[in-house]
Amino acid sequence: MLRRGEAASEVEGLLSDEGLEYKRLVLYDRDVIVAWGPSEDKAAEKLRGHPAVELVSNVGSKLQLSSREWLGGDSVARIGNVEVGRDFIVIAGPCGIESREQVEEAVSAVWSAGAHVVRGGAWKPRTSPYSFQGIGLEAAKWLAEAAHSKGLPAITEVMDPRDARQVFNIVDGVWVGARSMQVTPLLRELGRLCRETGKAVLIKRGFGNTLEEWLLASEYVMLEGCSNVALIERGSRCWASVSRFSLDVAIIPVARGKTHLPIIVDPSHPAGKRELVEPLALAATAAGAQGLMIEVHPWPEKALSDKQQQLTPGEFKRLMEKLKLLLEALGRRMAPQPKA
């Protein structure tokens, strides 16, 4: 990390002389040079105490930008006018956007219950090519219009780098799905668009990926100059029939000890059944999650994807009431809802 106002040319020259690859970035309002290569340790020793260098950190570590060490505290991501990483926030909406009427009903329901951000899948990554694949860009427009009419920001999943720029022009942030977490061209493109627009990128952990792999996915995004990143835990592959996936509650405090990035939990996917969503949501909150992403559909029995795990508006309202009580008991608080 460079000192403000200090020229970086001498530092960059030293890194070049040592044969290191490096990239200069402005992240979290700090001037940073990220360098990597076989002579990292040697270069680090030369840079320690250099008048232009404030801090040399994470030498030899794969996690240079996502680690808590160099930032020295928690970062805050912003989805529109909602801060992620301070007070508790809830993202809610349908699994897939199926019609304008459906998304308008869903937005109205989650807004009235106190949600902070609206989610909805414009594209749906499905195991079977014969399942509902989503409507695409038009659905993202419906989502943004409905959410913005209530004063709420909107987010959707991006699967293809070729769609990313158009999506960033419509919604307030995007998430990377569990299946796409290691698609590095997508991560890089979202990082570049985040740097250009300031809009958020949320990264779900793949259902077979480790904590380190999850954080390394965020490194790809931040290495493009993106300072607006959060992580979403959505459960790991398991072979038991009691739930769809296994929610790794322990990873929440472990991840928060390793990274400055906000941690959100998606309890809908590990539950797989709507009656399990509430207990998993409450458990994740108690374990230190800084927010939740919950699937809510106005008519779950008619849903074209994941109908078993989507809450009804009434169930979501009851969950929000319980979350407020739990947060109060934990000495935390629900963030205020954005105003229209």
Secondary structure, DSSP 8 states (H G I E B T S, - for coil): -B-TT---HHHHHHHHHTT-EEEEEEETTEEEEEEESTTHHHHHHHHTT-TTBS----TT-S-SSSBHHHH-S---EEETTEEESSSBEEEEE-SB---HHHHHHHHHHHHHHT-SEEE-BSS---SSTTS-----HHHHHHHHHHHHHTT--EEEE---HHHHHHHHTTSSEEEE-GGGTT-HHHHHHHHHHHHHH--EEEEE--TT--HHHHHHHHHHHHTTT---EEEEE--B----SSSSSB--TTHHHHHHHHBSS-EEE--HHHH-SHHHHHHHHHHHHHTT-SEEEEEB-SSGGG-SS-TTT-B-HHHHHHHHHHHHHHHHHTT--B------
